[in-house]
Amino acid sequence: MTIQPTNMAFARGYWYFIAASVALFLVIRIINFALGWSRLRRSKSHSVQVPTKPTNPFSQLWATSTAVCREMSYPQLYVPIRGLSWMTPPPMGRIFVLLVYWAVIVYMMVKGAVKHDLNFFERIGYRNAWVTVTQVPFLYLLASRTNVIALITGTSYERLNWLHRWVARTMFVTATVHGWHFWSSWMSVSPDTVSQTLDSMPMIRYGFGAWGILLWMTITSFKPFRSMAYEVFVIQHILSAILFLWTVYIHTPKYARYNVWFAIAALCFDRACRIGLLFWQNLKLRPNRTCCKGGQWIGHQTQLSAVGESMTVLTIKDVHFKWKAGQHLYLWLPRVAPFEAHPYTIASAHRMPETCICNSIQLVIRTHAGFSKRLNKFARKLQASGKKQTLTALVVGPYGHSPRWNTFETLVLISASTGASYTLPILESVLRSKTTSLIKRIDFLVAARQGEEVGFYHERLHEAIEKAKSVGVELTVHIAVTGDGQLETLPALSLPSSSDSINHEKKGVDEEIHVSASAEGVVQPLMDGAHNSFSSASSGSHISYAALRPDVAGFIRSAVEATGGETAVVVCGGQSLVAKVRTSVAKLSDERAVHKGTGAQGIYLHVEEYCF
C-alpha cells in the first residue's frame, strides 16, 4: 500500500531518535569523565586548594548547565497516604524524559495521518500499528540485564527499569489506538463486517490476543500487584513476554517482522549471557580445597546467620570474581527456593577479614514476605537445632555501575536500615582506595527502627573511623534508631544517667552535642554528650546516636556548607526517604545558587531505591 513507505520512514526515524539520545548521553559521559580526570590531575598540585572548581569558561558553562539540570530533575513529590504511596509520581527528571518521548510518539502517531477522508480510520490504524511494533525491540532491550544501552551510557540495567515500564504503558496506548480505529472502520460498514473480517483474517485474532497480554502485563506491573507475590510476578511476566512475542509475530505482516526478530535476538542474547555467567561463576573444574575451605565443585559454600527476625546475613565463600562497592548479584539457594533467584546488594567492599577462605562476600537480607521470610526462618531453625549453618548457593553477577566517588571533596551517605549494605561498602572502599582521591570529608547517616538492624554494621563503622583517621579524612557517623527502647540494644552501648553526664562534665571532657528535628519539629539532642567512648571531637571523627527521626535536610545542609568543593549525596532507602533527599538537594542547590556566581560548588545526587 502507498502508506507503508511513509510508515516505515517513521519507524526508521524512531530508531534515529533512540540512537541520537544514546549518543547524547555518551557525549555527556565522556565530558564528565574528562572533567573528573582533570580534577584528579589538578589535585596533585599543592597550589590548588579546591580542585573541583571550574578553571575555564567551558568547564564553568558546563558546571552551570549541570547545576540547572540537577535542580530541575531532582525534585520528587511523595504521596504519604497509606496504601496510595505507590502512586508517587517519578522525579522531575524522569518526567521530562517521558514528555520528550511522548512528544516523539504523538508526532509519529498523527503526522500526515489525520486527514478526514474515506481512509481516515485505516490510515490511523496502520500508522499506530507501526508505532507500536517499532517500540517492541526497545522494550526488550530495556528489560535485559546484559544491557547495551546501559553499557554505552554508563549506567546499569536496573536504573533503566522505570523506562521499560513506561515504554510498555506507552506501547499499550498506541496498540489500543491501532485496534480501536480498525474496529471502528469495520463497524462503520456493518456489524457483520467484524465477524467476516475475523473469519477471513485469523491473524487479527492474534492481534487481540497480543493486546490482551499487553494489558495483563501493564496492569500486573503496577507496584501493588508486584508486591503481592513478587516471585509469582516474575514467572508470569517472563511467560507473558514470550507469549506476547509469539502472538505479535503471527499478527504482524512479514515486512514488519524484523522488529519481532530484533526483540527475540535481544532476549536470547541476554539469556545466553546469564546462563554463561551462571556456569562461569558457579562451576569449578579444579576447586582449591587446601587454602579455600569453602571450595567446592558446584556453587559456593554459604554460611547463614539470623539477626533476630528482621535480618539474615549470608557469607558466600570462595567467589572468584571482582566487584565494586554498590554492585549487586542474584542469589539462588536451591535448598530454600529451588526456582527463585533474587537480587541483593553486596554488603562488603573488600575481602572479609578473619576468614581462611580465598575470597568471600556478604549479603544482608532484610526480612519481608516470601523468600526473605523463608530464609530467615530457615536460618533460625538451623541455629536452634545446633546444626551446621551452611548450604550451597549459586550467584550471578555482579551488576551495577557507580560513579567515581574519588572525584568529589565531600561524601554524604544516607541509608535506611539494610540500605547501609549499599552505603557502608562505598565508605569502606573510599577509605581503602590506593588511587588519587579528592575526598576530605564524609558524613554517614543510617536510620532504622530496630537496633539489631544497625548493630550488624556497628563494628565496621568503628573500623571505618579508625581508617579515616589514618588517611586524614574527616568522618562523622550518625546513627538513628527510632523504635521505642531500641537505641539501648546497640552493641556496647548503654545510655548514661544524668548524674553520669554531670560527672563526665566535671572531668573536663570536651564533646560535641548534635541535634536533629523530630517528627513534631522539636529540636532534640542527636546524641547524649556523655558517650565519650563513641564520640570524639579531637580526631575529627565520631559517632552520634539518636532515638528520633533525623533531620535529613539539615544533615545534608551542614555537610554541604562545611566544604568548599563539590559534594556527592548518596541515598539508599524507601520511597519516602528518597523523595525527601531528592527535594532537599534540589532546594539547597537552588538556595545556594550553585555555579551561578556565588562560589557555591555543585551537589551531585545518586539514588538507590528499594525497587525490586
C-alpha positions in Angstrom: 0.0 0.0 0.0 1.2 3.6 -0.6 1.0 4.5 3.1 3.5 1.8 4.1 6.7 3.6 2.8 5.7 6.6 4.9 5.1 4.4 8.0 8.4 2.6 7.5 10.1 6.0 7.3 8.6 7.0 10.7 9.8 3.7 12.1 13.4 4.4 11.0 13.1 7.9 12.4 12.1 6.4 15.8 15.4 4.5 15.9 17.3 7.6 14.7 15.8 9.3 17.7 16.8 6.5 20.1 20.4 6.4 18.7 20.7 10.2 18.9 19.6 10.1 22.6 22.0 7.3 23.5 24.8 9.2 21.7 23.9 12.4 23.6 24.3 10.6 26.9 27.5 9.1 25.7 28.9 12.5 25.0 27.8 13.7 28.4 29.5 10.7 30.0 32.8 11.4 28.1 32.8 15.1 29.1 32.2 14.3 32.7 34.9 11.6 32.7 37.4 14.1 31.2 36.5 16.8 33.8 36.8 14.2 36.6 40.3 13.2 35.3 41.2 16.9 35.2 40.2 17.3 38.8 42.4 14.4 39.9 45.3 15.8 38.0 44.9 19.2 39.5 44.7 17.8 43.0 48.4 16.7 42.7 49.3 20.4 42.6 49.7 21.8 46.1 48.8 25.3 44.9 45.2 24.2 44.1 43.0 24.3 47.2 39.7 23.3 45.6 40.3 21.0 42.6 36.6 20.6 41.8 36.1 24.3 41.0 35.8 25.1 37.2 39.0 26.5 35.8 38.0 27.8 32.3 34.9 29.2 30.6 33.9 25.8 29.2 34.1 24.0 32.5 32.2 26.9 34.1 29.5 26.8 31.5 29.2 23.0 31.8 29.1 23.2 35.6 26.3 25.9 35.5 24.3 23.9 32.9 24.7 20.7 35.0 23.6 22.5 38.2 20.4 23.9 36.4 19.6 20.4 35.1 20.1 18.9 38.5 17.8 21.4 40.2 15.1 20.8 37.6 15.4 17.0 37.6 15.9 16.1 41.3 12.6 17.1 43.0 10.0 14.5 43.6 6.5 14.7 45.0 5.8 11.9 47.5 2.3 10.7 48.3 2.3 9.9 52.0 -1.2 8.4 52.1 -1.2 4.9 53.4 -2.0 2.4 50.6 -1.5 5.0 47.9 2.2 5.7 48.1 2.7 3.6 45.0 1.0 6.5 43.1 4.0 8.7 43.9 5.0 10.2 40.5 8.5 9.9 39.1 11.1 12.6 39.9 11.0 15.6 37.6 14.0 14.4 35.5 12.2 11.3 34.5 9.0 13.2 33.8 11.0 15.4 31.4 12.4 12.3 29.6 8.9 10.9 29.4 7.5 14.2 28.0 10.1 14.2 25.3 9.5 10.5 24.5 5.7 11.0 24.4 6.1 14.1 22.1 8.0 11.9 19.6 5.4 9.1 19.8 2.5 11.5 19.4 4.2 13.2 16.4 4.6 9.7 14.8 1.0 8.8 15.6 -0.6 11.8 13.9 1.9 13.4 11.5 0.3 13.3 8.0 -2.3 10.7 9.1 -5.1 13.0 10.3 -7.0 13.5 7.1 -10.8 13.3 7.2 -11.4 11.1 4.2 -12.6 7.6 3.5 -9.3 6.1 4.6 -9.1 8.0 7.9 -9.6 5.1 10.3 -7.4 2.7 8.2 -4.6 5.2 7.9 -4.6 6.0 11.6 -4.8 2.2 12.4 -1.8 1.3 10.2 0.3 4.2 11.5 -0.2 3.2 15.1 0.5 -0.4 14.2 3.9 0.7 13.1 4.4 2.9 16.1 3.5 0.0 18.4 5.6 -2.7 16.7 8.6 -0.4 16.3 8.8 0.1 20.1 8.9 -3.7 20.8 12.7 -4.1 20.4 13.4 -1.1 22.5 11.1 -2.5 25.2 13.0 -5.8 25.3 16.4 -4.1 25.2 15.5 -2.1 28.3 14.5 -5.3 30.0 17.8 -7.0 29.5 20.4 -7.4 32.3 23.1 -7.5 29.7 22.0 -4.1 28.6 23.8 -2.5 25.6 22.1 0.9 26.2 23.3 0.9 29.9 26.8 -0.1 28.8 27.1 2.8 26.4 25.5 5.5 28.6 27.4 4.4 31.7 24.5 3.3 33.9 23.1 -0.1 34.9 20.1 -2.1 33.7 18.1 -1.7 36.9 18.3 2.1 36.6 16.5 1.8 33.2 13.8 -0.4 34.6 11.4 2.5 35.2 11.7 3.5 31.5 11.0 -0.1 30.5 7.7 0.0 32.4 6.7 3.4 30.9 7.6 2.4 27.3 5.3 -0.6 27.8 2.5 1.6 29.0 3.0 3.9 26.1 3.0 1.0 23.7 -0.3 -0.2 25.2 -1.8 3.2 24.4 -0.6 3.1 20.8 -1.8 -0.5 20.4 -5.2 0.4 21.7 -5.4 3.3 19.2 -4.4 0.9 16.4 -7.0 -1.7 17.3 -9.8 0.8 18.0 -9.5 2.6 14.6 -9.6 -0.7 12.7 -12.6 -1.8 14.8 -14.4 1.5 14.1 -13.6 1.1 10.4 -15.3 -2.3 10.4 -18.3 -1.2 12.4 -18.8 1.8 10.2 -19.6 -0.6 7.4 -21.8 -3.1 9.3 -21.6 -5.2 12.5 -21.3 -8.3 10.3 -18.1 -7.0 8.9 -16.3 -7.6 12.2 -17.1 -11.3 12.2 -16.4 -11.7 8.5 -13.0 -10.0 8.8 -12.1 -12.2 11.8 -13.0 -15.3 9.8 -11.2 -14.3 6.7 -8.1 -13.0 8.5 -7.2 -15.2 11.5 -4.1 -13.0 12.2 -6.5 -10.4 13.6 -7.4 -12.8 16.4 -3.8 -13.0 17.4 -3.7 -9.2 17.5 -6.5 -9.2 20.0 -4.5 -11.8 21.9 -1.4 -9.7 21.9 -3.4 -6.7 23.1 -4.8 -8.7 25.9 -1.4 -10.0 27.0 0.0 -6.4 26.9 -3.0 -5.3 29.0 -2.3 -8.0 31.5 1.4 -7.2 31.8 0.7 -3.5 32.1 -1.8 -4.0 35.0 0.3 -6.6 36.9 3.5 -4.4 36.6 2.0 -1.8 38.9 3.6 -1.8 42.3 0.7 -3.2 44.4 0.4 -6.2 42.2 4.2 -6.8 42.1 4.3 -6.6 45.9 1.6 -9.2 46.4 3.8 -12.1 45.3 7.0 -10.9 43.6 8.1 -14.5 42.7 4.8 -15.2 41.0 5.0 -11.8 39.2 8.4 -12.6 37.8 7.5 -16.0 36.5 4.2 -14.9 34.9 5.9 -11.8 33.5 8.5 -13.8 31.7 6.0 -16.3 30.3 3.7 -13.4 29.2 6.6 -11.7 27.5 7.4 -14.8 25.4 3.8 -15.4 24.6 3.4 -11.7 23.6 6.2 -12.0 21.0 4.6 -15.2 19.6 1.2 -13.5 19.1 2.8 -10.3 17.7 4.8 -12.4 15.2 1.8 -14.1 13.8 -0.2 -10.9 13.8 2.5 -8.8 12.1 2.9 -8.8 8.3 6.2 -10.2 7.0 7.6 -6.8 6.1 7.4 -5.7 9.7 8.5 -8.8 11.4 12.1 -7.7 11.7 11.0 -5.8 14.8 10.0 -9.1 16.4 13.2 -10.8 15.4 15.1 -7.8 16.9 13.3 -8.3 20.2 13.9 -12.1 20.1 17.6 -11.5 19.4 17.8 -9.2 22.4 16.0 -11.7 24.6 18.1 -14.7 23.5 21.4 -12.7 23.8 20.5 -11.7 27.4 19.5 -15.2 28.4 22.7 -16.7 26.8 24.8 -14.2 28.8 23.0 -15.0 32.0 23.5 -18.8 31.5 27.1 -18.3 30.6 27.7 -16.2 33.7 25.9 -18.7 35.8 28.2 -21.6 34.7 31.4 -19.5 34.8 30.8 -18.3 38.3 29.5 -21.5 39.9 31.3 -24.4 38.2 35.0 -25.1 39.2 36.8 -27.9 37.5 39.6 -27.7 40.0 38.4 -26.2 43.3 41.3 -25.4 45.6 40.4 -27.2 48.8 43.7 -26.7 50.5 43.6 -23.0 51.1 39.9 -22.4 50.5 37.7 -24.2 53.0 34.7 -23.0 51.0 36.0 -24.5 47.7 33.6 -26.9 46.0 32.8 -28.2 42.5 29.3 -26.6 42.1 28.2 -23.3 43.7 29.6 -21.7 46.8 29.5 -22.8 50.4 27.3 -20.2 52.2 27.1 -19.6 55.9 23.8 -18.3 57.3 23.3 -16.2 60.4 19.9 -14.9 61.5 20.0 -11.5 63.2 16.7 -11.8 65.1 13.6 -12.0 62.9 14.4 -8.9 61.0 17.7 -9.8 59.1 19.6 -12.6 57.7 23.4 -12.4 57.0 24.9 -14.6 54.3 28.6 -15.1 53.9 29.3 -16.6 50.4 32.7 -18.2 50.2 35.3 -18.7 47.5 34.0 -16.4 44.9 36.4 -15.9 42.1 35.2 -12.6 40.6 35.8 -9.0 41.5 33.2 -6.5 42.4 32.9 -2.8 43.2 31.1 -1.1 46.1 27.4 -0.7 45.4 27.1 -3.6 43.0 24.6 -6.4 43.5 24.2 -10.0 42.4 21.4 -12.5 42.0 21.3 -15.2 44.7 19.9 -18.7 44.1 19.5 -21.0 47.1 18.1 -24.3 45.7 17.6 -25.7 49.2 15.4 -22.8 50.3 13.8 -21.7 47.0 14.5 -24.2 44.1 13.1 -21.9 41.3 13.9 -18.4 42.6 16.8 -16.0 42.2 16.7 -12.7 44.0 18.9 -9.5 43.7 20.8 -8.3 46.7 23.4 -5.7 47.3 26.9 -6.9 48.1 27.4 -5.7 51.6 31.2 -6.0 51.6 33.6 -3.9 49.5 36.7 -6.0 50.2 37.7 -9.5 51.2 36.2 -10.4 54.6 38.7 -10.2 57.4 39.5 -13.1 59.7 38.4 -15.7 57.1 40.5 -18.6 55.9 38.9 -18.8 52.5 40.3 -17.1 49.4 37.6 -14.5 48.9 34.1 -14.1 50.3 31.2 -11.7 50.1 28.4 -10.9 52.5 24.7 -10.2 51.8 22.4 -8.6 54.4 18.8 -9.6 53.7 16.0 -7.8 55.5 13.0 -10.0 56.3 9.9 -9.2 54.3 7.5 -11.7 52.9 8.2 -14.6 50.6 11.8 -15.7 50.0 13.4 -13.5 52.7 11.0 -14.6 55.3 11.5 -18.3 54.5 15.3 -17.7 54.5 15.2 -16.1 57.9 13.0 -18.9 59.3 15.4 -21.5 57.8 18.4 -19.8 59.4 16.8 -19.5 62.8 15.8 -23.1 62.7 19.4 -24.2 61.9 20.7 -22.1 64.8 18.2 -23.5 67.2 18.9 -27.1 66.2 22.7 -26.6 66.5 23.3 -28.0 63.0 25.9 -26.8 60.6 24.6 -23.5 59.3 25.9 -23.8 55.7 24.3 -24.6 52.4 25.2 -24.3 48.7 24.4 -21.0 46.9 24.7 -20.1 43.2 25.3 -16.5 42.2 25.1 -14.5 39.0 26.7 -11.0 38.8 27.9 -8.6 39.8 25.7 -6.0 38.3 25.5 -2.2 38.8 27.5 0.9 37.9 28.5 3.6 40.4 30.1 6.9 39.8 33.8 7.7 40.7 33.4 8.8 44.2 37.1 10.0 44.4 36.3 13.0 42.2 34.2 14.7 45.0 35.5 16.5 48.0 32.6 15.6 50.3 30.5 12.5 50.5 27.2 12.4 52.2 26.0 8.8 52.7 22.3 8.3 53.8 20.6 5.0 54.3 17.7 3.4 56.0 18.1 0.0 57.7 19.7 -2.5 55.3 20.3 0.3 52.9 23.6 0.5 54.8 24.6 -2.5 52.8 24.9 -0.1 49.9 26.4 2.9 51.6 28.8 1.2 54.0 30.8 -0.6 51.3 31.2 2.8 49.5 32.6 4.3 52.7 35.0 1.4 53.1 36.1 1.3 49.5 36.8 5.1 49.5 38.9 4.9 52.7 40.9 1.9 51.5 41.4 3.1 47.9 45.0 3.4 46.8 44.2 5.7 43.9 44.3 9.5 43.9 41.3 10.9 45.8 39.8 14.4 46.4 37.7 13.3 49.4 38.3 15.3 52.6 35.1 14.8 54.5 32.4 12.0 54.8 29.1 12.3 56.6 27.4 8.9 57.2 23.8 8.6 58.4 21.9 5.3 59.0 18.4 5.2 60.4 16.4 2.1 61.4 13.5 1.2 63.6 15.2 -1.7 65.4 18.6 -1.7 67.0 19.5 -5.1 65.6 19.2 -3.7 62.0 22.1 -1.3 62.8 24.0 -3.4 65.3 25.4 -5.6 62.5 27.2 -2.6 61.0 28.4 -1.2 64.3 31.8 -2.8 64.4 32.6 -2.0 60.8 31.7 1.7 61.4 34.2 1.8 64.2 36.8 0.3 61.9 36.0 2.9 59.3 36.5 5.7 61.8 40.0 4.3 62.7 40.8 4.0 59.0 39.6 7.6 58.3 41.9 8.9 61.0 44.9 7.1 59.4 44.2 8.5 55.9 43.3 12.0 57.0 39.6 12.0 56.1 37.1 13.7 58.5 34.4 11.1 59.1 31.2 11.7 61.1 28.8 8.8 61.7 25.2 9.4 62.8 23.0 6.5 63.9 19.3 7.0 64.5 17.2 4.1 66.0 13.6 5.3 66.1 11.9 2.3 67.7 10.9 2.6 71.4 13.8 1.5 73.6 15.7 0.2 70.6 18.7 2.5 70.9 19.9 0.7 74.1 20.1 -2.6 72.2 23.1 -1.5 70.1 26.3 -3.4 70.9 28.4 -1.9 73.6 26.1 1.0 74.1 24.3 1.8 77.4 22.7 5.2 77.9 24.2 7.1 80.8 22.1 8.7 83.5 22.1 12.5 84.1 24.4 12.1 87.1 26.9 10.2 84.9 26.7 13.1 82.4 27.5 15.6 85.2 30.5 13.5 86.3 31.8 13.5 82.8 31.5 17.2 82.5 33.4 17.7 85.8 36.2 15.6 84.3 36.5 18.3 81.6 35.6 16.1 78.6 35.0 18.3 75.6 32.3 16.8 73.4 30.0 18.0 70.7 26.3 17.9 71.0 24.4 17.3 67.8 20.8 18.0 67.2 18.1 16.6 64.9 14.5 17.6 64.5 11.8 15.1 65.5 8.7 14.4 63.5 6.9 17.2 65.5 9.7 19.7 64.7 11.1 19.8 68.3 14.9 20.0 68.4 16.4 17.2 70.4 19.9 16.0 71.1 21.1 13.6 68.5 23.5 12.1 71.0 23.9 12.3 74.7 27.1 14.3 75.5 28.4 11.6 77.8 29.2 9.0 75.2 32.9 9.7 75.4 33.8 6.2 74.2 31.9 6.7 71.0 32.2 10.4 70.3 35.5 12.1 70.0 35.9 15.6 68.6 39.6 15.6 68.8 40.2 13.3 65.9 37.5 14.9 63.7 35.7 11.6 63.5 33.0 10.4 65.9 29.7 8.5 66.1 26.5 10.2 67.2 23.3 8.5 68.3 19.6 9.5 68.3 16.3 7.9 69.2 14.4 10.2 66.9 13.9 10.6 63.2 16.9 12.5 61.8 16.5 15.9 60.1 17.7 14.7 56.7 17.6 18.2 55.1 19.6 19.7 57.9 22.1 16.8 57.8 22.7 17.4 54.1 22.9 21.2 54.5 25.5 21.0 57.3 27.8 18.8 55.3 27.5 20.9 52.1 28.1 24.2 53.9 31.2 22.8 55.6 33.1 22.1 52.4 34.4 24.3 49.6 34.3 21.7 46.8 31.7 19.6 45.1 29.5 17.3 47.2 28.1 13.9 46.3 25.0 12.8 48.2 24.2 9.1 48.1 20.9 7.8 49.5 19.6 4.2 49.7 16.2 3.6 51.2 12.5 3.5 50.7 10.4 5.8 48.5 9.7 8.4 51.3 13.4 8.9 52.2 14.5 9.0 48.6 11.8 11.6 47.7 12.8 13.7 50.7 16.5 13.7 49.9 15.8 14.5 46.2 13.8 17.5 47.1 16.2 18.7 49.8 19.2 18.5 47.5 17.4 20.4 44.7 16.2 23.1 47.2 19.6 23.5 48.8 21.3 23.8 45.4 18.8 26.5 44.3 19.2 28.4 47.6 23.0 28.4 47.4 22.8 29.4 43.6 25.3 26.7 42.8 27.7 27.7 40.0 25.8 30.9 39.4 28.4 33.4 40.6 28.1 32.8 44.4 31.1 30.5 44.6 29.0 27.6 45.8 30.0 24.3 44.2 27.9 21.5 42.8 25.8 18.9 44.6 25.5 15.6 42.9 22.8 13.1 43.9 23.0 9.3 43.5 19.9 7.3 44.4 19.4 3.6 45.1 15.8 2.9 45.9 14.2 -0.3 47.1 12.7 -1.2 43.7 12.9 -4.9 43.0 
